[in-house]
Amino acid sequence: MRARAVIGLASLVALSLLIYLLRDVMLPFVAGIALAYLLDPLADRLERLGLGRLAASLLILALFVVVLVVSLLLLVPLVANQVAALIASLPQMVARLQGILAERAGPLLQRLGGADAIAELQSSVGTLASQGVTWLLAFLKSLWTGSQALISIASLLVVTPVVAFYILVDWDRMVAAIDGWVPPRHRTTVRGLATQIDRAIIGFVRGQTLVCLILGTFYAVGLWLVGLNFGVLIGLISGFLTFIPYVGTLTGFMLSVGVALVQFWPGSDWLHLGLTVGVFLVGQFLEGNIISPKLVGDSVGLHPVWLMFALLAFGSLFGFLGLLLAVPVAASIGVLVRFGLRQYLQSRLYHAEAPVLIEVGRREP
């Protein structure tokens, strides 16, 4: 038993080291496997309708590629224009925000700390804004560096569909082969754990993807209707980051409030400021009470803190590849830990009676 545990642990360490060393070339393959995994239920459904596995795989991937290309053609120019405009206007926005703080908080700061306090506050705002931009650029650079498979992002767009096609065609045979490797006496337990892991991963990925799309659309349309500058970009960023618990809403809220202050404050336009805040309050209410409970639910078993740690840790180690691996690994570890805890609570080790202790200086009768 101990030898098998050592072999299993050594294999896990070796696999993790291999993924780390090959992280720059593994992204298209991992993305292809993930895509095939997500599309396999659709292929099974088409098979039950009478379509062959090969034809079903070709049809699904063709539709996926068409939808992806159309989405990129529609979104990339819009996002690129908004990002360019935001970067160009960022210095003016920071200067305006400094002026607003000096105008509104100036009298109070002069009474408390004099003119130096105002200058220090303005400097702090500029430093904070520059540090935020620097952190964002460094984060995007780390994701780009970690996701540069074969030095070009084109490899991701070309290799991933090919890998997904072959994996999708052979998915059922691969699962049957892996199932045959499991010793018969452990097959029931392993199948049960695999089902729980599959339910957790599918429940989170599909549900959270829909949540991100719905909230991103809601925030983008809502901020656009309010008339906020870069509202579409902020809404899309908020929706994309929603897969990290609370990060998407907080990021979008801070960005939108900062832009709204610069845009609407000169005329004390409290209505538009309130509407900007109201968009995120309504979005957070819908997410917490309607959208997430319906689409994700409580059966996933991924605690928000554990999920945030997994995403940040794997993203730091493996770049964008780590973001793809974080949810499956976190879900698998959660299922295995809960299984181990149940086994421990039912074991003789947990239920064994405590030994009788004889007090010092007292003779046993």
Buried (B, 14 or more C-beta within 10 A) or exposed (E): EEEEEEEEEEEEEEEBEEBEEEBBBBBBBBBBBBBBBBBBEBBBEBBEEEBEBEEBBBBBBEEBBEEEEEEEEEEEEEBEEBEEEBEEBEEEBBBBBBBBBBEEBBEEBEEEEEEEBBBEBBEEBBEEBEEEEEEEEEEEEBBEEBBBBBEEBEBBBEBBBEBBBEBBBBBBEEEEEEEEEBEEEEEEEBEEBBEBBBBBBBBBBBBBBBBBEBBBEBBBBBBBEBBBBBBBBBBBBBBBBBBBBEBBBBBBBEBBBBBBBBBBBEEEBEEBBBBBBEBBEEBBEBBEEEBBEEBBEEEBBBEEEBBBEBBBBBBEBBBBBBBBBBBBBBBBEBBEEEBEEEEEEEEEEEEEEEEEEEEEEEEEE
